[in-house]
Amino acid sequence: MIKFILGGVVGVLAIVFMMQNHEVVEISFLFWTLTTSRALILFVMLGIGLVLGASGTMLLSRKRRR
């Protein structure tokens, strides 16, 4: 039950965050240019960070088991 409540709170905070950061920004990297909302870019970067952190943790735990 606590996970459901915590998930709901995080969901509400994410919605508030997206409503406050809806401005369109332009991101340039090398020869690519992307125009999208600031909130979307921040959530994508958060997702990439979570995936990299989880994969690094899995690799370290796998090495420790051996």
PQR file with spaces between the fields and no chain letter, atoms N, CA, C, O and H, PARSE charges and radii, in Angstrom:
ATOM       1  N    MET     1       0.804   -1.191    0.000 -0.4000 1.5000
ATOM       2  CA   MET     1       0.000    0.000    0.000 -0.0000 2.0000
ATOM       3  C    MET     1       0.851    1.261    0.000  0.5500 1.7000
ATOM       4  O    MET     1       0.510    2.246   -0.655 -0.5500 1.4000
ATOM       5  N    ILE     2       1.968    1.230    0.741 -0.4000 1.5000
ATOM       6  CA   ILE     2       2.834    2.412    0.823 -0.0000 2.0000
ATOM       7  C    ILE     2       3.467    2.722   -0.529  0.5500 1.7000
ATOM       8  O    ILE     2       3.681    3.887   -0.863 -0.5500 1.4000
ATOM       9  H    ILE     2       2.245    0.430    1.274  0.4000 1.0000
ATOM      10  N    LYS     3       3.770    1.672   -1.316 -0.4000 1.5000
ATOM      11  CA   LYS     3       4.340    1.895   -2.645 -0.0000 2.0000
ATOM      12  C    LYS     3       3.338    2.586   -3.555  0.5500 1.7000
ATOM      13  O    LYS     3       3.721    3.425   -4.370 -0.5500 1.4000
ATOM      14  H    LYS     3       3.597    0.726   -1.045  0.4000 1.0000
ATOM      15  N    PHE     4       2.066    2.249   -3.430 -0.4000 1.5000
ATOM      16  CA   PHE     4       1.025    2.871   -4.233 -0.0000 2.0000
ATOM      17  C    PHE     4       0.896    4.357   -3.895  0.5500 1.7000
ATOM      18  O    PHE     4       0.778    5.196   -4.788 -0.5500 1.4000
ATOM      19  H    PHE     4       1.754    1.567   -2.768  0.4000 1.0000
ATOM      20  N    ILE     5       0.917    4.671   -2.610 -0.4000 1.5000
ATOM      21  CA   ILE     5       0.820    6.072   -2.177 -0.0000 2.0000
ATOM      22  C    ILE     5       2.052    6.852   -2.620  0.5500 1.7000
ATOM      23  O    ILE     5       1.936    7.972   -3.118 -0.5500 1.4000
ATOM      24  H    ILE     5       1.013    3.990   -1.884  0.4000 1.0000
ATOM      25  N    LEU     6       3.218    6.269   -2.440 -0.4000 1.5000
ATOM      26  CA   LEU     6       4.460    6.923   -2.851 -0.0000 2.0000
ATOM      27  C    LEU     6       4.479    7.146   -4.358  0.5500 1.7000
ATOM      28  O    LEU     6       4.914    8.203   -4.815 -0.5500 1.4000
ATOM      29  H    LEU     6       3.312    5.359   -2.036  0.4000 1.0000
ATOM      30  N    GLY     7       4.019    6.180   -5.131 -0.4000 1.5000
ATOM      31  CA   GLY     7       3.936    6.326   -6.580 -0.0000 2.0000
ATOM      32  C    GLY     7       2.982    7.440   -6.983  0.5500 1.7000
ATOM      33  O    GLY     7       3.253    8.183   -7.926 -0.5500 1.4000
ATOM      34  H    GLY     7       3.666    5.321   -4.759  0.4000 1.0000
ATOM      35  N    GLY     8       1.860    7.559   -6.268 -0.4000 1.5000
ATOM      36  CA   GLY     8       0.911    8.635   -6.537 -0.0000 2.0000
ATOM      37  C    GLY     8       1.497   10.004   -6.248  0.5500 1.7000
ATOM      38  O    GLY     8       1.290   10.947   -7.012 -0.5500 1.4000
ATOM      39  H    GLY     8       1.639    6.955   -5.502  0.4000 1.0000
ATOM      40  N    VAL     9       2.229   10.117   -5.147 -0.4000 1.5000
ATOM      41  CA   VAL     9       2.872   11.395   -4.802 -0.0000 2.0000
ATOM      42  C    VAL     9       3.916   11.764   -5.841  0.5500 1.7000
ATOM      43  O    VAL     9       3.984   12.916   -6.270 -0.5500 1.4000
ATOM      44  H    VAL     9       2.398    9.351   -4.526  0.4000 1.0000
ATOM      45  N    VAL    10       4.721   10.808   -6.247 -0.4000 1.5000
ATOM      46  CA   VAL    10       5.727   11.073   -7.278 -0.0000 2.0000
ATOM      47  C    VAL    10       5.063   11.450   -8.594  0.5500 1.7000
ATOM      48  O    VAL    10       5.552   12.329   -9.302 -0.5500 1.4000
ATOM      49  H    VAL    10       4.665    9.872   -5.899  0.4000 1.0000
ATOM      50  N    GLY    11       3.960   10.800   -8.930 -0.4000 1.5000
ATOM      51  CA   GLY    11       3.232   11.136  -10.152 -0.0000 2.0000
ATOM      52  C    GLY    11       2.692   12.555  -10.129  0.5500 1.7000
ATOM      53  O    GLY    11       2.788   13.277  -11.121 -0.5500 1.4000
ATOM      54  H    GLY    11       3.562   10.086   -8.355  0.4000 1.0000
ATOM      55  N    VAL    12       2.126   12.954   -8.999 -0.4000 1.5000
ATOM      56  CA   VAL    12       1.607   14.321   -8.874 -0.0000 2.0000
ATOM      57  C    VAL    12       2.748   15.332   -8.969  0.5500 1.7000
ATOM      58  O    VAL    12       2.612   16.359   -9.634 -0.5500 1.4000
ATOM      59  H    VAL    12       2.048   12.367   -8.193  0.4000 1.0000
ATOM      60  N    LEU    13       3.859   15.051   -8.316 -0.4000 1.5000
ATOM      61  CA   LEU    13       5.017   15.950   -8.405 -0.0000 2.0000
ATOM      62  C    LEU    13       5.538   16.047   -9.839  0.5500 1.7000
ATOM      63  O    LEU    13       5.946   17.122  -10.278 -0.5500 1.4000
ATOM      64  H    LEU    13       3.970   14.217   -7.776  0.4000 1.0000
ATOM      65  N    ALA    14       5.527   14.934  -10.565 -0.4000 1.5000
ATOM      66  CA   ALA    14       5.975   14.955  -11.961 -0.0000 2.0000
ATOM      67  C    ALA    14       5.049   15.810  -12.816  0.5500 1.7000
ATOM      68  O    ALA    14       5.516   16.539  -13.691 -0.5500 1.4000
ATOM      69  H    ALA    14       5.196   14.061  -10.207  0.4000 1.0000
ATOM      70  N    ILE    15       3.750   15.729  -12.576 -0.4000 1.5000
ATOM      71  CA   ILE    15       2.792   16.540  -13.334 -0.0000 2.0000
ATOM      72  C    ILE    15       2.990   18.025  -13.032  0.5500 1.7000
ATOM      73  O    ILE    15       2.964   18.850  -13.945 -0.5500 1.4000
ATOM      74  H    ILE    15       3.371   15.137  -11.865  0.4000 1.0000
ATOM      75  N    VAL    16       3.188   18.370  -11.758 -0.4000 1.5000
ATOM      76  CA   VAL    16       3.433   19.763  -11.388 -0.0000 2.0000
ATOM      77  C    VAL    16       4.722   20.260  -12.038  0.5500 1.7000
ATOM      78  O    VAL    16       4.780   21.382  -12.540 -0.5500 1.4000
ATOM      79  H    VAL    16       3.209   17.699  -11.016  0.4000 1.0000
ATOM      80  N    PHE    17       5.749   19.420  -12.024 -0.4000 1.5000
ATOM      81  CA   PHE    17       7.020   19.787  -12.638 -0.0000 2.0000
ATOM      82  C    PHE    17       6.851   20.055  -14.131  0.5500 1.7000
ATOM      83  O    PHE    17       7.383   21.036  -14.651 -0.5500 1.4000
ATOM      84  H    PHE    17       5.702   18.508  -11.615  0.4000 1.0000
ATOM      85  N    MET    18       6.119   19.196  -14.815 -0.4000 1.5000
ATOM      86  CA   MET    18       5.919   19.371  -16.251 -0.0000 2.0000
ATOM      87  C    MET    18       5.110   20.632  -16.546  0.5500 1.7000
ATOM      88  O    MET    18       5.367   21.310  -17.541 -0.5500 1.4000
ATOM      89  H    MET    18       5.687   18.399  -14.393  0.4000 1.0000
ATOM      90  N    MET    19       4.144   20.951  -15.701 -0.4000 1.5000
ATOM      91  CA   MET    19       3.340   22.151  -15.923 -0.0000 2.0000
ATOM      92  C    MET    19       4.167   23.421  -15.720  0.5500 1.7000
ATOM      93  O    MET    19       3.910   24.436  -16.368 -0.5500 1.4000
ATOM      94  H    MET    19       3.935   20.401  -14.893  0.4000 1.0000
ATOM      95  N    GLN    20       5.151   23.373  -14.833 -0.4000 1.5000
ATOM      96  CA   GLN    20       5.968   24.543  -14.561 -0.0000 2.0000
ATOM      97  C    GLN    20       7.116   24.697  -15.552  0.5500 1.7000
ATOM      98  O    GLN    20       7.687   25.783  -15.654 -0.5500 1.4000
ATOM      99  H    GLN    20       5.360   22.549  -14.306  0.4000 1.0000
ATOM     100  N    ASN    21       7.470   23.650  -16.281 -0.4000 1.5000
ATOM     101  CA   ASN    21       8.608   23.685  -17.201 -0.0000 2.0000
ATOM     102  C    ASN    21       8.182   23.307  -18.617  0.5500 1.7000
ATOM     103  O    ASN    21       8.814   22.464  -19.254 -0.5500 1.4000
ATOM     104  H    ASN    21       7.006   22.768  -16.199  0.4000 1.0000
ATOM     105  N    HIS    22       7.135   23.916  -19.099 -0.4000 1.5000
ATOM     106  CA   HIS    22       6.615   23.560  -20.420 -0.0000 2.0000
ATOM     107  C    HIS    22       7.208   24.404  -21.547  0.5500 1.7000
ATOM     108  O    HIS    22       6.825   24.233  -22.705 -0.5500 1.4000
ATOM     109  H    HIS    22       6.622   24.601  -18.583  0.4000 1.0000
ATOM     110  N    GLU    23       8.126   25.301  -21.235 -0.4000 1.5000
ATOM     111  CA   GLU    23       8.714   26.156  -22.264 -0.0000 2.0000
ATOM     112  C    GLU    23       9.441   25.319  -23.310  0.5500 1.7000
ATOM     113  O    GLU    23      10.041   24.289  -23.000 -0.5500 1.4000
ATOM     114  H    GLU    23       8.437   25.440  -20.295  0.4000 1.0000
ATOM     115  N    VAL    24       9.373   25.780  -24.543 -0.4000 1.5000
ATOM     116  CA   VAL    24      10.069   25.099  -25.630 -0.0000 2.0000
ATOM     117  C    VAL    24      11.488   25.643  -25.697  0.5500 1.7000
ATOM     118  O    VAL    24      11.692   26.857  -25.730 -0.5500 1.4000
ATOM     119  H    VAL    24       8.886   26.616  -24.795  0.4000 1.0000
ATOM     120  N    VAL    25      12.460   24.755  -25.716 -0.4000 1.5000
ATOM     121  CA   VAL    25      13.864   25.134  -25.790 -0.0000 2.0000
ATOM     122  C    VAL    25      14.511   24.437  -26.977  0.5500 1.7000
ATOM     123  O    VAL    25      14.009   23.427  -27.470 -0.5500 1.4000
ATOM     124  H    VAL    25      12.294   23.769  -25.689  0.4000 1.0000
ATOM     125  N    GLU    26      15.613   24.981  -27.421 -0.4000 1.5000
ATOM     126  CA   GLU    26      16.349   24.408  -28.545 -0.0000 2.0000
ATOM     127  C    GLU    26      17.675   23.866  -28.029  0.5500 1.7000
ATOM     128  O    GLU    26      18.442   24.588  -27.393 -0.5500 1.4000
ATOM     129  H    GLU    26      16.021   25.802  -27.021  0.4000 1.0000
ATOM     130  N    ILE    27      17.940   22.603  -28.301 -0.4000 1.5000
ATOM     131  CA   ILE    27      19.162   21.926  -27.877 -0.0000 2.0000
ATOM     132  C    ILE    27      19.998   21.659  -29.121  0.5500 1.7000
ATOM     133  O    ILE    27      19.506   21.094  -30.098 -0.5500 1.4000
ATOM     134  H    ILE    27      17.317   22.016  -28.818  0.4000 1.0000
ATOM     135  N    SER    28      21.260   22.067  -29.082 -0.4000 1.5000
ATOM     136  CA   SER    28      22.176   21.817  -30.197 -0.0000 2.0000
ATOM     137  C    SER    28      23.319   20.934  -29.708  0.5500 1.7000
ATOM     138  O    SER    28      23.939   21.209  -28.680 -0.5500 1.4000
ATOM     139  H    SER    28      21.659   22.526  -28.288  0.4000 1.0000
ATOM     140  N    PHE    29      23.585   19.874  -30.457 -0.4000 1.5000
ATOM     141  CA   PHE    29      24.688   18.965  -30.143 -0.0000 2.0000
ATOM     142  C    PHE    29      25.338   18.555  -31.452  0.5500 1.7000
ATOM     143  O    PHE    29      24.699   17.940  -32.306 -0.5500 1.4000
ATOM     144  H    PHE    29      23.082   19.650  -31.291  0.4000 1.0000
ATOM     145  N    LEU    30      26.607   18.896  -31.606 -0.4000 1.5000
ATOM     146  CA   LEU    30      27.360   18.680  -32.837 -0.0000 2.0000
ATOM     147  C    LEU    30      26.584   19.285  -34.008  0.5500 1.7000
ATOM     148  O    LEU    30      26.480   20.508  -34.099 -0.5500 1.4000
ATOM     149  H    LEU    30      27.125   19.395  -30.912  0.4000 1.0000
ATOM     150  N    PHE    31      26.044   18.468  -34.896 -0.4000 1.5000
ATOM     151  CA   PHE    31      25.297   19.013  -36.030 -0.0000 2.0000
ATOM     152  C    PHE    31      23.803   18.744  -35.924  0.5500 1.7000
ATOM     153  O    PHE    31      23.071   18.969  -36.888 -0.5500 1.4000
ATOM     154  H    PHE    31      26.129   17.474  -34.822  0.4000 1.0000
ATOM     155  N    TRP    32      23.333   18.264  -34.770 -0.4000 1.5000
ATOM     156  CA   TRP    32      21.907   18.044  -34.556 -0.0000 2.0000
ATOM     157  C    TRP    32      21.320   19.225  -33.782  0.5500 1.7000
ATOM     158  O    TRP    32      21.978   19.818  -32.927 -0.5500 1.4000
ATOM     159  H    TRP    32      23.927   18.082  -33.987  0.4000 1.0000
ATOM     160  N    THR    33      20.082   19.546  -34.100 -0.4000 1.5000
ATOM     161  CA   THR    33      19.335   20.556  -33.352 -0.0000 2.0000
ATOM     162  C    THR    33      17.956   19.993  -33.036  0.5500 1.7000
ATOM     163  O    THR    33      17.256   19.510  -33.926 -0.5500 1.4000
ATOM     164  H    THR    33      19.547   19.064  -34.795  0.4000 1.0000
ATOM     165  N    LEU    34      17.573   20.057  -31.774 -0.4000 1.5000
ATOM     166  CA   LEU    34      16.298   19.512  -31.324 -0.0000 2.0000
ATOM     167  C    LEU    34      15.529   20.614  -30.605  0.5500 1.7000
ATOM     168  O    LEU    34      16.071   21.291  -29.732 -0.5500 1.4000
ATOM     169  H    LEU    34      18.142   20.450  -31.051  0.4000 1.0000
ATOM     170  N    THR    35      14.270   20.789  -30.976 -0.4000 1.5000
ATOM     171  CA   THR    35      13.405   21.759  -30.312 -0.0000 2.0000
ATOM     172  C    THR    35      12.276   20.999  -29.634  0.5500 1.7000
ATOM     173  O    THR    35      11.464   20.357  -30.299 -0.5500 1.4000
ATOM     174  H    THR    35      13.830   20.239  -31.686  0.4000 1.0000
ATOM     175  N    THR    36      12.227   21.074  -28.302 -0.4000 1.5000
ATOM     176  CA   THR    36      11.214   20.358  -27.529 -0.0000 2.0000
ATOM     177  C    THR    36      11.044   21.035  -26.169  0.5500 1.7000
ATOM     178  O    THR    36      11.741   22.005  -25.869 -0.5500 1.4000
ATOM     179  H    THR    36      12.887   21.595  -27.761  0.4000 1.0000
ATOM     180  N    SER    37      10.135   20.537  -25.356 -0.4000 1.5000
ATOM     181  CA   SER    37       9.905   21.152  -24.049 -0.0000 2.0000
ATOM     182  C    SER    37      11.041   20.802  -23.079  0.5500 1.7000
ATOM     183  O    SER    37      11.663   19.743  -23.161 -0.5500 1.4000
ATOM     184  H    SER    37       9.569   19.750  -25.599  0.4000 1.0000
ATOM     185  N    ARG    38      11.276   21.720  -22.180 -0.4000 1.5000
ATOM     186  CA   ARG    38      12.347   21.535  -21.200 -0.0000 2.0000
ATOM     187  C    ARG    38      12.057   20.336  -20.300  0.5500 1.7000
ATOM     188  O    ARG    38      12.975   19.590  -19.959 -0.5500 1.4000
ATOM     189  H    ARG    38      10.771   22.581  -22.114  0.4000 1.0000
ATOM     190  N    ALA    39      10.813   20.141  -19.913 -0.4000 1.5000
ATOM     191  CA   ALA    39      10.455   19.037  -19.026 -0.0000 2.0000
ATOM     192  C    ALA    39      10.740   17.689  -19.683  0.5500 1.7000
ATOM     193  O    ALA    39      11.233   16.773  -19.025 -0.5500 1.4000
ATOM     194  H    ALA    39      10.068   20.747  -20.190  0.4000 1.0000
ATOM     195  N    LEU    40      10.437   17.560  -20.973 -0.4000 1.5000
ATOM     196  CA   LEU    40      10.683   16.305  -21.679 -0.0000 2.0000
ATOM     197  C    LEU    40      12.175   15.989  -21.717  0.5500 1.7000
ATOM     198  O    LEU    40      12.579   14.847  -21.499 -0.5500 1.4000
ATOM     199  H    LEU    40      10.036   18.304  -21.508  0.4000 1.0000
ATOM     200  N    ILE    41      12.979   16.989  -21.990 -0.4000 1.5000
ATOM     201  CA   ILE    41      14.431   16.773  -22.033 -0.0000 2.0000
ATOM     202  C    ILE    41      14.951   16.363  -20.663  0.5500 1.7000
ATOM     203  O    ILE    41      15.791   15.469  -20.565 -0.5500 1.4000
ATOM     204  H    ILE    41      12.651   17.917  -22.167  0.4000 1.0000
ATOM     205  N    LEU    42      14.464   17.004  -19.604 -0.4000 1.5000
ATOM     206  CA   LEU    42      14.923   16.649  -18.263 -0.0000 2.0000
ATOM     207  C    LEU    42      14.494   15.233  -17.878  0.5500 1.7000
ATOM     208  O    LEU    42      15.264   14.509  -17.247 -0.5500 1.4000
ATOM     209  H    LEU    42      13.781   17.730  -19.683  0.4000 1.0000
ATOM     210  N    PHE    43      13.281   14.831  -18.248 -0.4000 1.5000
ATOM     211  CA   PHE    43      12.834   13.469  -17.951 -0.0000 2.0000
ATOM     212  C    PHE    43      13.619   12.433  -18.747  0.5500 1.7000
ATOM     213  O    PHE    43      13.915   11.356  -18.229 -0.5500 1.4000
ATOM     214  H    PHE    43      12.656   15.420  -18.761  0.4000 1.0000
ATOM     215  N    VAL    44      13.960   12.737  -19.988 -0.4000 1.5000
ATOM     216  CA   VAL    44      14.782   11.814  -20.786 -0.0000 2.0000
ATOM     217  C    VAL    44      16.166   11.669  -20.156  0.5500 1.7000
ATOM     218  O    VAL    44      16.694   10.562  -20.056 -0.5500 1.4000
ATOM     219  H    VAL    44      13.720   13.612  -20.409  0.4000 1.0000
ATOM     220  N    MET    45      16.753   12.793  -19.731 -0.4000 1.5000
ATOM     221  CA   MET    45      18.069   12.736  -19.078 -0.0000 2.0000
ATOM     222  C    MET    45      17.999   11.963  -17.761  0.5500 1.7000
ATOM     223  O    MET    45      18.924   11.223  -17.426 -0.5500 1.4000
ATOM     224  H    MET    45      16.324   13.692  -19.811  0.4000 1.0000
ATOM     225  N    LEU    46      16.909   12.129  -17.015 -0.4000 1.5000
ATOM     226  CA   LEU    46      16.717   11.368  -15.785 -0.0000 2.0000
ATOM     227  C    LEU    46      16.624    9.877  -16.090  0.5500 1.7000
ATOM     228  O    LEU    46      17.223    9.060  -15.390 -0.5500 1.4000
ATOM     229  H    LEU    46      16.158   12.730  -17.287  0.4000 1.0000
ATOM     230  N    GLY    47      15.883    9.525  -17.121 -0.4000 1.5000
ATOM     231  CA   GLY    47      15.764    8.120  -17.511 -0.0000 2.0000
ATOM     232  C    GLY    47      17.092    7.515  -17.922  0.5500 1.7000
ATOM     233  O    GLY    47      17.413    6.388  -17.543 -0.5500 1.4000
ATOM     234  H    GLY    47      15.397   10.189  -17.690  0.4000 1.0000
ATOM     235  N    ILE    48      17.862    8.261  -18.697 -0.4000 1.5000
ATOM     236  CA   ILE    48      19.192    7.779  -19.102 -0.0000 2.0000
ATOM     237  C    ILE    48      20.073    7.583  -17.876  0.5500 1.7000
ATOM     238  O    ILE    48      20.788    6.586  -17.779 -0.5500 1.4000
ATOM     239  H    ILE    48      17.601    9.176  -19.004  0.4000 1.0000
ATOM     240  N    GLY    49      20.028    8.519  -16.946 -0.4000 1.5000
ATOM     241  CA   GLY    49      20.813    8.395  -15.720 -0.0000 2.0000
ATOM     242  C    GLY    49      20.403    7.197  -14.887  0.5500 1.7000
ATOM     243  O    GLY    49      21.253    6.501  -14.330 -0.5500 1.4000
ATOM     244  H    GLY    49      19.448    9.330  -17.024  0.4000 1.0000
ATOM     245  N    LEU    50      19.094    6.951  -14.800 -0.4000 1.5000
ATOM     246  CA   LEU    50      18.619    5.791  -14.046 -0.0000 2.0000
ATOM     247  C    LEU    50      19.071    4.489  -14.685  0.5500 1.7000
ATOM     248  O    LEU    50      19.482    3.564  -13.985 -0.5500 1.4000
ATOM     249  H    LEU    50      18.404    7.516  -15.253  0.4000 1.0000
ATOM     250  N    VAL    51      18.998    4.412  -16.007 -0.4000 1.5000
ATOM     251  CA   VAL    51      19.430    3.190  -16.706 -0.0000 2.0000
ATOM     252  C    VAL    51      20.927    2.967  -16.523  0.5500 1.7000
ATOM     253  O    VAL    51      21.361    1.848  -16.250 -0.5500 1.4000
ATOM     254  H    VAL    51      18.663    5.164  -16.575  0.4000 1.0000
ATOM     255  N    LEU    52      21.714    4.026  -16.673 -0.4000 1.5000
ATOM     256  CA   LEU    52      23.162    3.882  -16.499 -0.0000 2.0000
ATOM     257  C    LEU    52      23.517    3.511  -15.059  0.5500 1.7000
ATOM     258  O    LEU    52      24.388    2.672  -14.832 -0.5500 1.4000
ATOM     259  H    LEU    52      21.361    4.936  -16.895  0.4000 1.0000
ATOM     260  N    GLY    53      22.851    4.129  -14.091 -0.4000 1.5000
ATOM     261  CA   GLY    53      23.112    3.802  -12.693 -0.0000 2.0000
ATOM     262  C    GLY    53      22.732    2.374  -12.351  0.5500 1.7000
ATOM     263  O    GLY    53      23.469    1.679  -11.652 -0.5500 1.4000
ATOM     264  H    GLY    53      22.144    4.811  -14.275  0.4000 1.0000
ATOM     265  N    ALA    54      21.580    1.934  -12.845 -0.4000 1.5000
ATOM     266  CA   ALA    54      21.143    0.564  -12.571 -0.0000 2.0000
ATOM     267  C    ALA    54      22.061   -0.455  -13.233  0.5500 1.7000
ATOM     268  O    ALA    54      22.386   -1.481  -12.636 -0.5500 1.4000
ATOM     269  H    ALA    54      20.981    2.498  -13.414  0.4000 1.0000
ATOM     270  N    SER    55      22.481   -0.174  -14.469 -0.4000 1.5000
ATOM     271  CA   SER    55      23.370   -1.131  -15.146 -0.0000 2.0000
ATOM     272  C    SER    55      24.736   -1.169  -14.470  0.5500 1.7000
ATOM     273  O    SER    55      25.346   -2.234  -14.382 -0.5500 1.4000
ATOM     274  H    SER    55      22.217    0.660  -14.954  0.4000 1.0000
ATOM     275  N    GLY    56      25.225   -0.034  -13.995 -0.4000 1.5000
ATOM     276  CA   GLY    56      26.494   -0.027  -13.268 -0.0000 2.0000
ATOM     277  C    GLY    56      26.402   -0.796  -11.966  0.5500 1.7000
ATOM     278  O    GLY    56      27.327   -1.520  -11.597 -0.5500 1.4000
ATOM     279  H    GLY    56      24.729    0.831  -14.066  0.4000 1.0000
ATOM     280  N    THR    57      25.295   -0.642  -11.275 -0.4000 1.5000
ATOM     281  CA   THR    57      25.083   -1.381  -10.030 -0.0000 2.0000
ATOM     282  C    THR    57      24.991   -2.881  -10.289  0.5500 1.7000
ATOM     283  O    THR    57      25.531   -3.681   -9.525 -0.5500 1.4000
ATOM     284  H    THR    57      24.544   -0.054  -11.575  0.4000 1.0000
ATOM     285  N    MET    58      24.307   -3.262  -11.367 -0.4000 1.5000
ATOM     286  CA   MET    58      24.195   -4.689  -11.699 -0.0000 2.0000
ATOM     287  C    MET    58      25.557   -5.278  -12.041  0.5500 1.7000
ATOM     288  O    MET    58      25.868   -6.401  -11.645 -0.5500 1.4000
ATOM     289  H    MET    58      23.868   -2.613  -11.988  0.4000 1.0000
ATOM     290  N    LEU    59      26.372   -4.518  -12.777 -0.4000 1.5000
ATOM     291  CA   LEU    59      27.702   -5.020  -13.122 -0.0000 2.0000
ATOM     292  C    LEU    59      28.577   -5.188  -11.886  0.5500 1.7000
ATOM     293  O    LEU    59      29.299   -6.178  -11.765 -0.5500 1.4000
ATOM     294  H    LEU    59      26.119   -3.605  -13.098  0.4000 1.0000
ATOM     295  N    LEU    60      28.517   -4.231  -10.974 -0.4000 1.5000
ATOM     296  CA   LEU    60      29.312   -4.350   -9.744 -0.0000 2.0000
ATOM     297  C    LEU    60      28.857   -5.515   -8.884  0.5500 1.7000
ATOM     298  O    LEU    60      29.688   -6.227   -8.320 -0.5500 1.4000
ATOM     299  H    LEU    60      27.931   -3.427  -11.072  0.4000 1.0000
ATOM     300  N    SER    61      27.548   -5.720   -8.775 -0.4000 1.5000
ATOM     301  CA   SER    61      27.061   -6.832   -7.960 -0.0000 2.0000
ATOM     302  C    SER    61      27.393   -8.169   -8.603  0.5500 1.7000
ATOM     303  O    SER    61      27.626   -9.154   -7.903 -0.5500 1.4000
ATOM     304  H    SER    61      26.873   -5.142   -9.233  0.4000 1.0000
ATOM     305  N    ARG    62      27.417   -8.211   -9.926 -0.4000 1.5000
ATOM     306  CA   ARG    62      27.792   -9.452  -10.615 -0.0000 2.0000
ATOM     307  C    ARG    62      29.265   -9.779  -10.374  0.5500 1.7000
ATOM     308  O    ARG    62      29.620  -10.942  -10.186 -0.5500 1.4000
ATOM     309  H    ARG    62      27.229   -7.411  -10.495  0.4000 1.0000
ATOM     310  N    LYS    63      30.128   -8.750  -10.380 -0.4000 1.5000
ATOM     311  CA   LYS    63      31.549   -8.978  -10.124 -0.0000 2.0000
ATOM     312  C    LYS    63      31.773   -9.449   -8.699  0.5500 1.7000
ATOM     313  O    LYS    63      32.630  -10.300   -8.460 -0.5500 1.4000
ATOM     314  H    LYS    63      29.839   -7.805  -10.533  0.4000 1.0000
ATOM     315  N    ARG    64      31.025   -8.917   -7.754 -0.4000 1.5000
ATOM     316  CA   ARG    64      31.203   -9.288   -6.334 -0.0000 2.0000
ATOM     317  C    ARG    64      30.768  -10.713   -6.076  0.5500 1.7000
ATOM     318  O    ARG    64      31.318  -11.368   -5.190 -0.5500 1.4000
ATOM     319  H    ARG    64      30.329   -8.225   -7.949  0.4000 1.0000
ATOM     320  N    ARG    65      29.793  -11.216   -6.826 -0.4000 1.5000
ATOM     321  CA   ARG    65      29.327  -12.596   -6.633 -0.0000 2.0000
ATOM     322  C    ARG    65      30.356  -13.609   -7.080  0.5500 1.7000
ATOM     323  O    ARG    65      30.410  -14.721   -6.555 -0.5500 1.4000
ATOM     324  H    ARG    65      29.346  -10.684   -7.545  0.4000 1.0000
ATOM     325  N    ARG    66      31.168  -13.233   -8.043 -0.4000 1.5000
ATOM     326  CA   ARG    66      32.153  -14.198   -8.579 -0.0000 2.0000
ATOM     327  C    ARG    66      33.349  -14.344   -7.717  0.5500 1.7000
ATOM     328  O    ARG    66      34.252  -15.115   -8.040 -0.5500 1.4000
ATOM     329  H    ARG    66      31.124  -12.329   -8.470  0.4000 1.0000
